[in-house]
Amino acid sequence: MHIEPGVVEGAKIFLSYATAVGAFGLTAKLARDAIRDNGGATALALRSLLTTALVFCFFEVLPHHAVGVSEVHLILGSTLLLLFGAGATAVGLAAGLLLQGLLFAPFDLPQYGMNVTTLLVPLWAISVLAKRIVAPGTAYVDLSYKQALALSTAYQGGIVAWVGFWAFYGHGFTSDNLAAVGSFGLAYMSVILIEPLVDLGVLAAAKALARFSQGPLFNVRLHQAAV
């Protein structure tokens, strides 16, 4: 979902700074909630280091292709949320994206505000959605395919919506721009189909290896029902 250079230019890019501030505000809220309800500050710090490393690897190692106005990535945002919690995942997405730009893709840094908004706002949305569709008595390792699909589809749909917003904001509703956004959205269908299966596979492994997937490195809700 890295927005291609040139999609938003000039004075228009200042909007991305404002949306990034809002996204960081949501991240601060998620981090505060994690400290209060999900293991404390030390657990959040450990999980954030882990999610940062994973996000960096996802961006650099997993297949990704430029399609239309952006790149198609297997980001695994819902997987990270289920394993490590929303607070650590938000920190990891923001930090991993920044590290990738600083170390390997400096041409992406001007688009950082757009990209971090595109990642973090949908993450906050699925953290709210999870509270609505997953019953308090259900640990995340016991999620159904339908629930995993709902979370993944909502996250990836949010990414596509934000990418479309930036593209139309930058270049308007021209036929070429509509085609570029459409091709990106269609390409992202593969991610929407794959990620719920990844979620369920990872959750099944966490359940089978319960003694290794508990403790400060993992989301308390992974194995425990909500209080």
N, C-alpha and C positions, 0 to 999 in steps of 0.2 A: 504493500500500500504506500510505498514511497512516491510522493507526488513528483512528477518529472519536472526538472528545471524549466522555467519559462511558462508554466501553466498559470501562475499568478506572479505578476511583476509590478514594479514601480510602487506607487503609493498604496495600491491595493493590498500589498503584503502586510501592511500595518494591522489589518484586521486579524491576521494570524497571530500576531503578538497578543492581542486582546483575548482571543479564544484560548491561547496557550495559558495565559494567566488564570482564566477560569478553570481550565483542565487541571492546573497545578493546585488550585483551590480544592477541587474534588479529590485529588490525590491526598492532600493534607487531611481532609475529612476521613477518607478511607484508612489512612495511616493511624489517625487518632482512634478510630473505632477498633482497629486491630490491636492497638496497645491496651485498650480498655477491655475488649471481649475475646481476644484471640491470642493470648499468651504473653502479652507485655512487650516492652521495648526491645529487650534482648532477642526475643523470638522474631520480632519484626525485622530487626537488623540482619539476623542470620538469613531469614527467608528472602529479604531484599537482595542480599549479595548473591544468593543462589539464583533468583529469578533474573537478575541482571546478567549473570553469566549465561543462563539458558537463552534469554532473548537475543543476546549478542550472537550466540551460536546459531540460533534459528535464522537470523538475518544473513549470516555469513555462510553457513554450511548447507542448510536446506535449499532445495531447488526454488528459484525465483526467476520470473520472466517479466520483462516490460510488455504490457499490453495496453494500448490506448494511452490514457493520461497518467497511468501509474504502473506500479509493479504488483504482480500477484505473488503473495507470500503465504506460507503456512505458518501463521503466527502462534497458533495454539493458545489464544488468550483465555478461552473458557477452561482449557485444561489447567493452565497455571492458576486460575482463580480457584478451581476446585481443590487443587493440591496444596496451595500456599496461602490462599486468602486474597481478598481484593486489595488490601493495603499493600502487601508485598508485591503483588503482581503489577499494580500501578507504578510503584517505584521502579521495579525491574524494567517495565516497558519504556519508561522515560529515560532511565539511565542507560539501558542497553542500546536504545536508539541513538542517544547522544554519543556513546562510546564508538559506535560504528561510524558515525559521521566524522568524529575527530580523528580516528585511526585509519579508516579505509575509504571514506566517501565524503571528503570535505565539500564536494559540489552539492551534497544534500543538506548542508548546514543552513543555507538560507530558507529552506523549506521546513526546518525543524518545527517551527510553531504550528504549521499545518499538519505535519505528520504526527506530532505528539497529541494534538487535539483529536485527530482521527483515531488514534489508538485508545486514548484515555476516556473520552466521553462515552463511547459504547461500552467500555469496561464498567464504568460506573452504572450504566443502564442495566447491564446483566447482573450486577451485584444486587440491584433492587429487584429485578425479575426473579432471581433465585429465591429470594425471601417469599415471593408470592406463589411460585409453582412447586417448591420443595417443602413438604410438610415439616414442621419443627421436629417431629419424631423420626425423621429419615436422615441417616448419615449419608454423606455424599458417595461413599462406596456402594450404596444401594440404589443409586439413581437408575431410572429406566431409560431406555433408548429415546423415548419421547421427550423426557425432560432434558437429556443431553442435547438432543436435536434442537429443542427450543432455545437453549442457552447459546449454542453455537450459531444457529441461524440469526438470532438477534444480534450477536456480536458482529458477525460478518456482514449482516445487512446494514448495521450502523456504520461500518467501515465504508461500504459501497456508497451509502448515502452521503457521508462526509466527502469522499473523493469526488462524487458528482457535484456536490455543492461548490467545492474549490474550483473544479473545472468550469462550471457555468458562471461562477463569480469572476473567474479570470478572463474567459473568452466568449461568454454569452451562449445563446442557444442557436449557434450555427449548425448547419447540417454536418460538417466535419466533426465538430465538437460532440454533437449528439451521437455520431457513429463511434467516436473514440470512447465516450463514457459507456455506451452500450456494449462495446466489445470487452471493456474491462469488467463490467458487471456480469456478462456471460461467462467470462473466464473464471470469475470468482465462485461460480456455481460448483466447480470441482472442489474448492476448499470447503464449502458448505456441506458437501456430501462426505468428505473425508474426515473432517474434524470430530463429529459426534462419535465415529467409530474409534478414533484415537482416544477420545475421552473415556469411552467405555472400556477400552483395552487397558488404559492406564489405571482406571479405577479398579478393574478386576485384579490387576497385578498388585495394587495397593492393598486390596482386601486379602489376597492370598499371602502377601508378605506383611501382614499387619504388624508384626513385632519390629519390622524395619521401617515402617512408614508412620510411626507415631513419635511424638516428642516435639521439641522446639522447632525443628526444621519443617514441620508440616502443619497445615491448617487443622485447628482443633476439630472443626466440623467434618473433617474427612472421615473419621471413625466414630464420632459422637453426635448424637442428636442434639438439636438446639435446646437450651434450657428454657 
